[in-house]
């Protein structure tokens, strides 16, 4: 028992929560772990990236050793054949809620974020209990990325009717309010709400720091309102336009001003795909190789998939960019990569949640060549 406890507990002598500790860096550093086959890139260019738990565990443990602050797992519900093509892009995928439970016992410092589609048949009591359990399993390092759902097909998988966009956020607001009561109230909780009912609901033990880390991703007004009220982290997407960093600065300010109106602060994080090499020519050639080897059917379907539905987050997506993956790409030498990270920081972005093509070797290169320059630039302690 002593051996297990020492494996999962970090030094708490500073009195900070795991997120507060991570945020002592100017730029939070996260890894988008590849829980789906093909990860973010519908390309057949050779790589070792794999969706298996063993591979994701290896990525997570190594990310923690290198000094990453968090890992993040995507959740998707896709039918036979996945998004399509010869590679059956994303047909095989793991549930991030269960994966992070397994990762909790293998790590001791890194924050573990799970995506959950909270309107796909969940009751707040279920998720509040699971969340409190994961909070204790990870010693306060677990967080939930609350997704309300996008596509009619997703809801239909669960025998549900599609729910209109803004109504989804009204339901999610009531959902998280009930969870917060369960996490903080030392008595039974009764609820007769607009969307949920509960009689004598109770959760114990309570989460270590009041509530688990709450995350959401949105580009809509109702999504921003939800984040401003509830979230600790908000994943934002790159606005469409030529002046990416200027637009991000405006975008970021609107979000943080909205949170300030609610009397709270929020940290923003963005998802770049990083392609880094010793020379700019080599990095650009590698990016082009991913595009040249794109599975044409998978790519076309991925474009329709990610720009469809009623979400505003990916409406400006470009086909070649989707062949690479990530909400934006950072391509170049280690020095050029860090210069672009600094521009993101200057635009008000608090962190990056990166994905790679060939995860383990790319992660290793990042740790050896990029991270020291981030420290020199003052982005990392």
C-alpha positions as CSV (number, residue, x, y, z in Angstrom):
1,X,0.0,0.0,0.0
2,X,2.8,2.4,0.8
3,X,4.4,1.7,-2.6
4,X,1.1,2.6,-4.4
5,X,0.5,5.7,-2.4
6,X,4.0,7.1,-3.1
7,X,3.5,6.4,-6.8
8,X,0.5,8.7,-7.1
9,X,1.1,11.5,-4.6
10,X,3.0,14.6,-5.5
11,X,4.6,17.2,-3.3
12,X,1.8,19.4,-1.8
13,X,4.0,21.5,0.4
14,X,3.3,24.6,-1.7
15,X,-0.4,24.5,-0.9
16,X,-1.4,24.9,-4.6
17,X,-3.9,22.9,-6.6
18,X,-2.4,20.9,-9.5
19,X,-3.8,23.5,-12.0
20,X,-2.4,26.4,-10.0
21,X,0.9,24.7,-9.8
22,X,1.0,24.2,-13.6
23,X,-0.2,27.8,-14.2
24,X,3.0,29.1,-12.5
25,X,4.4,28.7,-16.0
26,X,3.6,31.4,-18.5
27,X,2.4,28.8,-21.0
28,X,0.6,25.6,-19.9
29,X,1.9,22.6,-21.8
30,X,-0.5,19.8,-22.7
31,X,-0.5,16.7,-24.9
32,X,-3.4,15.5,-27.0
33,X,-3.0,11.7,-26.5
34,X,-3.9,9.5,-29.6
35,X,-6.9,7.5,-28.3
36,X,-8.2,7.0,-31.9
37,X,-6.5,5.2,-34.8
38,X,-5.0,7.8,-37.0
39,X,-5.1,10.3,-34.1
40,X,-5.6,13.7,-35.7
41,X,-4.1,13.0,-39.1
42,X,-5.9,11.0,-41.9
43,X,-2.6,10.1,-43.6
44,X,-0.9,6.9,-44.4
45,X,2.6,8.3,-44.2
46,X,4.7,5.8,-42.0
47,X,4.5,6.3,-38.2
48,X,4.3,4.3,-35.0
49,X,1.4,6.2,-33.4
50,X,-1.1,3.8,-32.0
51,X,-4.5,4.0,-30.2
52,X,-3.8,1.3,-27.7
53,X,-3.8,1.9,-23.9
54,X,-0.1,0.8,-23.7
55,X,1.0,3.3,-26.3
56,X,-1.0,6.1,-24.7
57,X,0.3,5.2,-21.3
58,X,3.9,5.4,-22.6
59,X,3.2,8.8,-24.1
60,X,1.7,10.1,-20.9
61,X,4.4,8.8,-18.6
62,X,7.1,10.2,-20.9
63,X,5.2,13.6,-21.2
64,X,5.2,13.7,-17.4
65,X,8.9,13.0,-17.2
66,X,9.7,15.7,-19.8
67,X,7.6,18.2,-17.8
68,X,4.2,18.5,-19.5
69,X,1.4,19.8,-17.3
70,X,-1.5,17.8,-18.6
71,X,-2.8,15.2,-21.1
72,X,-6.2,15.4,-22.8
73,X,-8.3,12.6,-24.2
74,X,-10.8,13.1,-27.0
75,X,-14.1,11.2,-27.1
76,X,-16.0,10.4,-30.2
77,X,-18.9,8.1,-31.2
78,X,-18.5,6.8,-34.7
79,X,-20.0,3.8,-36.5
80,X,-18.4,1.0,-38.4
81,X,-15.6,2.0,-40.7
82,X,-15.0,5.2,-38.7
83,X,-14.6,8.3,-40.7
84,X,-13.7,6.1,-43.7
85,X,-11.0,5.5,-46.2
86,X,-8.7,2.5,-46.5
87,X,-7.3,3.3,-43.0
88,X,-10.8,3.3,-41.5
89,X,-9.9,6.6,-39.8
90,X,-10.8,6.6,-36.1
91,X,-12.9,3.4,-36.2
92,X,-11.0,2.1,-33.2
93,X,-11.1,4.5,-30.2
94,X,-10.9,4.3,-26.5
95,X,-13.0,6.0,-23.9
96,X,-11.0,8.8,-22.2
97,X,-12.9,8.5,-18.9
98,X,-11.6,4.9,-18.5
99,X,-8.2,5.6,-19.9
100,X,-7.5,8.4,-17.5
101,X,-8.5,6.1,-14.6
102,X,-5.8,3.8,-15.7
103,X,-3.3,6.6,-16.2
104,X,-4.0,7.9,-12.7
105,X,-2.1,4.9,-11.1
106,X,0.8,5.3,-13.5
107,X,1.5,9.0,-12.9
108,X,1.9,11.4,-10.0
109,X,2.1,15.0,-11.3
110,X,0.5,15.4,-14.7
111,X,-3.2,16.5,-14.9
112,X,-5.5,14.1,-16.7
113,X,-8.5,15.6,-18.6
114,X,-11.3,13.3,-19.9
115,X,-13.9,14.3,-22.5
116,X,-17.5,13.4,-21.6
117,X,-20.6,14.0,-23.8
118,X,-22.7,14.9,-20.8
119,X,-26.1,14.9,-22.6
120,X,-25.7,11.4,-24.1
121,X,-27.8,9.7,-21.4
122,X,-25.8,10.8,-18.3
123,X,-27.5,11.9,-15.0
124,X,-25.5,14.5,-13.0
125,X,-25.4,12.1,-10.0
126,X,-23.6,9.4,-12.1
127,X,-20.9,11.8,-13.3
128,X,-20.5,13.6,-10.0
129,X,-19.8,10.2,-8.3
130,X,-17.4,9.1,-11.0
131,X,-15.6,12.4,-11.0
132,X,-15.2,12.5,-7.3
133,X,-13.8,8.9,-7.5
134,X,-11.3,9.9,-10.2
135,X,-10.4,13.0,-8.3
136,X,-9.3,10.8,-5.4
137,X,-7.6,8.2,-7.6
138,X,-5.5,11.0,-9.1
139,X,-5.0,13.0,-5.9
140,X,-6.9,16.0,-7.4
141,X,-5.3,15.8,-10.8
142,X,-8.4,14.8,-12.8
143,X,-10.6,17.1,-14.9
144,X,-13.6,16.8,-17.2
145,X,-14.0,18.4,-20.6
146,X,-17.7,18.8,-20.8
147,X,-19.1,18.4,-24.4
148,X,-22.8,18.9,-25.1
149,X,-22.8,16.9,-28.4
150,X,-22.8,18.1,-32.0
151,X,-24.3,15.8,-34.6
152,X,-27.8,14.3,-35.0
153,X,-26.1,10.9,-35.6
154,X,-24.4,11.0,-32.3
155,X,-27.6,11.5,-30.4
156,X,-29.3,8.8,-32.5
157,X,-26.7,6.3,-31.3
158,X,-28.2,6.7,-27.8
159,X,-31.8,6.7,-29.0
160,X,-32.1,10.5,-28.4
161,X,-33.5,13.3,-30.4
162,X,-31.0,16.0,-31.5
163,X,-31.0,19.0,-29.1
164,X,-30.7,22.6,-30.5
165,X,-27.3,24.3,-29.9
166,X,-28.1,26.9,-27.2
167,X,-30.6,24.6,-25.4
168,X,-27.7,22.1,-25.0
169,X,-25.8,24.7,-23.0
170,X,-28.8,25.5,-20.9
171,X,-29.0,21.8,-20.0
172,X,-25.2,21.6,-19.4
173,X,-25.5,24.6,-17.1
174,X,-28.1,22.8,-14.9
175,X,-26.1,19.6,-15.1
176,X,-22.9,21.2,-13.7
177,X,-24.8,23.2,-11.1
178,X,-26.2,19.9,-9.7
179,X,-22.8,18.3,-9.8
180,X,-21.3,21.3,-7.9
181,X,-24.0,20.9,-5.2
182,X,-23.2,17.2,-4.9
183,X,-19.5,17.9,-4.6
184,X,-19.9,20.6,-1.9
185,X,-23.0,19.8,0.1
186,X,-22.7,17.7,3.3
187,X,-26.3,16.5,3.1
188,X,-28.7,14.8,0.7
189,X,-29.6,16.9,-2.4
190,X,-33.1,17.2,-3.8
191,X,-33.5,18.7,-7.3
192,X,-36.6,19.5,-9.3
193,X,-35.1,21.3,-12.2
194,X,-36.0,22.1,-15.7
195,X,-34.2,19.1,-17.2
196,X,-33.1,16.9,-14.2
197,X,-34.7,15.6,-11.1
198,X,-33.1,14.0,-8.1
199,X,-34.2,12.8,-4.6
200,X,-31.7,12.5,-1.8
201,X,-28.7,12.5,-4.1
202,X,-25.3,12.3,-2.2
203,X,-21.7,12.0,-3.1
204,X,-18.9,11.2,-0.6
205,X,-15.9,11.6,-0.5
206,X,-15.9,15.1,-1.9
207,X,-13.3,16.2,-4.5
208,X,-10.1,17.3,-2.9
209,X,-10.2,20.9,-4.1
210,X,-13.9,21.6,-4.1
211,X,-14.5,20.4,-7.6
212,X,-12.5,18.7,-10.3
213,X,-11.0,20.8,-13.0
214,X,-13.8,21.8,-15.4
215,X,-13.0,22.3,-19.1
216,X,-15.0,23.0,-22.2
217,X,-14.3,23.9,-25.9
218,X,-16.4,26.4,-27.7
219,X,-16.5,29.3,-30.2
220,X,-20.2,30.3,-29.6
221,X,-21.7,32.9,-27.4
222,X,-23.6,30.4,-25.3
223,X,-20.4,28.2,-25.0
224,X,-18.5,31.3,-23.8
225,X,-21.2,32.1,-21.3
226,X,-21.0,28.5,-20.0
227,X,-17.2,28.7,-19.8
228,X,-17.2,32.1,-18.1
229,X,-19.5,30.7,-15.4
230,X,-18.1,27.2,-14.8
231,X,-14.8,26.4,-16.5
232,X,-11.2,26.6,-15.4
233,X,-9.9,26.0,-18.9
234,X,-11.4,26.8,-22.2
235,X,-10.2,25.3,-25.5
236,X,-10.4,27.9,-28.2
237,X,-10.1,27.6,-31.9
238,X,-8.1,29.7,-34.4
239,X,-10.3,32.4,-35.9
240,X,-10.5,32.3,-39.7
241,X,-8.4,35.1,-41.3
242,X,-4.9,36.1,-42.3
243,X,-4.0,37.9,-39.1
244,X,-4.2,34.8,-36.9
245,X,-2.4,36.3,-33.9
246,X,-4.3,39.6,-34.0
247,X,-7.6,37.9,-34.2
248,X,-6.7,35.5,-31.4
249,X,-5.9,38.5,-29.2
250,X,-9.3,40.0,-29.8
251,X,-11.0,36.6,-29.4
252,X,-9.1,35.9,-26.2
253,X,-9.9,39.3,-24.7
254,X,-13.6,38.8,-25.3
255,X,-13.6,35.5,-23.5
256,X,-11.6,36.7,-20.5
257,X,-13.8,39.9,-20.2
258,X,-16.9,37.7,-20.1
259,X,-15.4,35.6,-17.3
260,X,-14.5,38.8,-15.4
261,X,-18.1,39.9,-15.6
262,X,-18.9,36.6,-13.8
263,X,-16.3,37.5,-11.1
264,X,-13.9,34.8,-12.1
265,X,-10.9,34.2,-14.3
266,X,-10.4,31.6,-17.0
267,X,-7.4,30.2,-18.8
268,X,-7.4,29.6,-22.5
269,X,-5.6,26.9,-24.4
270,X,-5.3,26.1,-28.1
271,X,-4.4,23.0,-30.1
272,X,-1.5,23.2,-32.5
273,X,-0.1,20.3,-34.4
274,X,3.7,20.7,-34.1
275,X,6.1,19.7,-36.9
276,X,9.6,20.5,-35.8
277,X,12.9,19.6,-37.4
278,X,16.5,20.8,-37.5
279,X,15.8,23.0,-40.6
280,X,12.7,24.8,-41.9
281,X,13.0,23.0,-45.2
282,X,12.9,19.6,-43.5
283,X,9.9,20.6,-41.3
284,X,7.9,21.9,-44.3
285,X,8.8,18.8,-46.4
286,X,7.5,16.6,-43.6
287,X,4.2,18.5,-43.4
288,X,3.9,18.1,-47.2
289,X,4.5,14.4,-47.0
290,X,1.6,14.0,-44.6
291,X,-0.6,15.8,-47.1
292,X,0.8,13.8,-50.1
293,X,0.0,10.6,-48.3
294,X,-3.5,11.6,-47.1
295,X,-6.2,8.9,-47.5
296,X,-8.4,10.8,-49.9
297,X,-11.7,9.3,-48.7
298,X,-10.9,9.7,-45.1
299,X,-9.8,13.3,-45.6
300,X,-12.9,14.3,-47.5
301,X,-15.1,12.6,-44.9
302,X,-13.1,14.2,-42.1
303,X,-13.6,17.6,-43.6
304,X,-17.4,17.0,-43.8
305,X,-17.4,15.6,-40.3
306,X,-15.5,18.4,-38.6
307,X,-17.2,21.3,-40.4
308,X,-20.7,19.7,-40.2
309,X,-23.2,20.0,-37.3
310,X,-24.0,23.2,-35.6
311,X,-20.7,24.0,-33.9
312,X,-18.9,27.2,-34.9
313,X,-15.4,25.9,-33.9
314,X,-14.2,24.5,-37.2
315,X,-16.1,26.4,-39.9
316,X,-12.9,27.9,-41.4
317,X,-11.1,24.6,-41.7
318,X,-8.8,24.1,-44.7
319,X,-8.5,20.7,-46.4
320,X,-4.6,20.6,-46.3
321,X,-4.6,21.6,-42.7
322,X,-7.0,18.8,-41.8
323,X,-4.7,16.4,-43.6
324,X,-2.1,17.4,-41.0
325,X,-4.3,17.8,-38.0
326,X,-4.6,20.2,-35.1
327,X,-6.6,23.4,-35.0
328,X,-3.5,25.2,-36.2
329,X,-0.1,24.1,-37.3
330,X,3.3,25.3,-36.0
331,X,6.0,24.2,-38.5
332,X,9.7,25.0,-38.4
333,X,12.9,24.8,-36.5
334,X,12.9,24.6,-32.7
335,X,13.6,28.4,-32.7
336,X,10.8,29.1,-35.1
337,X,8.4,26.9,-33.1
338,X,9.1,28.8,-29.8
339,X,8.8,32.2,-31.6
340,X,5.3,31.2,-32.6
341,X,4.5,30.0,-29.1
342,X,5.6,33.4,-27.8
343,X,3.3,35.1,-30.3
344,X,0.4,32.9,-28.9
345,X,1.4,33.9,-25.4
346,X,1.4,37.6,-26.4
347,X,-2.1,37.2,-27.9
348,X,-3.3,36.2,-24.4
349,X,-3.3,32.4,-24.8
350,X,-2.4,30.6,-21.6
351,X,-1.4,27.2,-23.0
352,X,-1.0,24.9,-25.8
353,X,-2.4,21.4,-26.2
354,X,-0.2,19.8,-28.8
355,X,-0.5,16.8,-31.1
356,X,2.2,15.1,-33.1
357,X,2.3,12.8,-36.1
358,X,4.6,10.2,-34.8
359,X,4.0,10.7,-31.2
360,X,6.8,9.1,-29.2
361,X,9.8,10.2,-31.4
362,X,8.2,13.6,-31.9
363,X,7.6,14.0,-28.2
364,X,11.2,13.0,-27.5
365,X,12.5,15.6,-30.0
366,X,10.2,18.2,-28.5
367,X,11.6,17.5,-25.0
368,X,15.2,17.6,-26.2
369,X,15.2,20.6,-28.6
370,X,12.1,22.7,-28.0
371,X,11.4,22.7,-24.3
372,X,14.9,24.1,-23.3
373,X,14.2,27.1,-25.7
374,X,10.8,27.6,-24.1
375,X,12.5,27.9,-20.8
376,X,15.1,30.3,-22.2
377,X,12.2,32.4,-23.5
378,X,10.5,32.5,-20.1
379,X,7.5,30.4,-21.2
380,X,8.4,27.5,-18.9
381,X,10.0,27.5,-15.5
